[in-house]
Amino acid sequence: MTKREMTCIICPMGCSLTVEMEGEEVTSISGNTCNRGAAYAEAEVRHPQRTVTSTMRCDNGDVLSVKTDRPIPKSKVMDCMELINAHVATLPVAVGQVLLRDVFGSNIIATENKPAV
């Protein structure tokens, strides 16, 4: 049996969670004060995901803040960053505009407005 200790990040409570596993099977989760914490812990040990926030170069040499519109597998974060770093946004750009489609099940979107220069 293996144990994983983690802090829940779903709400401000920050519960200290303990997940016990037999192989790939979760046998128990403790320390959570709500069901959302248990669901977070199980997802984190089985298929961890992250929302990526970064910057992308613009065609005028400026940078633009961007993020994935949904979490991607944690194992794909560096691959996602390579795609973001290889792309150059063409101005103008509006908040929410899709800059790269279908990046590991997510889209890369702008998180700020940038007018054309």
N, C-alpha and C positions, 0 to 999 in steps of 0.2 A: 504494500500500500504506500502511496505517495501523498504528501500533503503540500498544498500551495497556500501561502499566506498572501493576502492582497488587501488593498483598501478600496472600498466601493466608491465610485465617482459619479454615481447616478444622481444623488441629491447632496445637499450640504452636510448631512450627518457624518459622512466619511466612515462608515462602519468598517471595522477590521474583520475581514472574512477569512475563514479557513475552509478550503475545499479538499476533501479526501477523495482519492481515486484509486481504483484497481485497474491497472492498464489504462485504457481509454474511457472507462466507465466511471462517471461521477457517482460516488456512493453516499456522500453527505456534504452538505454546505451548512456552516454555522457562523454565527456572528452578525447575520443580517437582521435588521429590524423591520424589513418589509419584503414583499415578494419580488419587487423590482431588483433588490440587491442579490437575491438568489439567482434570478434570471441573468443578471450581469455577470456573476461569478461563473456560472455554467458556460455562458457564451465566451467569456475571456479564456477559460482553460481549453475549450473545444476549438473555437474559431475566432481568435482575437481580430478585431477590426479597429481601424483608426480613421479619423477625418484628417486629411492633410491640408495644412495651411502653409502658403509660401508666397513667393513673388515671381513674376514672369517679366521678362524684358519686353519693352515696347519698341515699335519701329522708330520712335524718335530718340531712343537711348534711355528713356525713363524706365521706371519699374512700376508694376501694377500688382496690388495684392489679389491673390486668388485662393480658392479652396476647392476641395472635392464637394459635390453636392450631396453625397452620402458616404458613409464609411466604406473603406476598401480593406481587403485582407492585410493584416499587419505585415505579412511576408512580402507584400508588393509595394510597400511605401517607397523604398529606394528606387524601384523601377519607375514608379509614378513620378518621382522627383526628376529622374533622367528625362522623361517626356516633357515635363514642365520646363526644365532648363533648356531643352532643345527647341522650344517653340518661341516665336516672337509674336506678340499681340499687335494687331493693326488697329490704330486709333481711328475714330473714337470708340470707346468701350463704355457700356453701361453696367451698373450693378446687376448681377444675375445673368449676364450674357454668357452663353456657353462658348468657351474658347477651345476646348478639346472635348470631343465626344467619346463615350464608351472607353474610359480609362479604368480597366479592371472593375467594370460594373458601375462606374460613376462618371460624371461629367466634371470637367474643371471649369469653374465659373469665376467671373470677376466679382470682387467684393468691394469695389470702389468705382466711381465714375472717372473716366479720363477723357477729356475733350481732344479733338484733333488739334494739332498745333499749326 
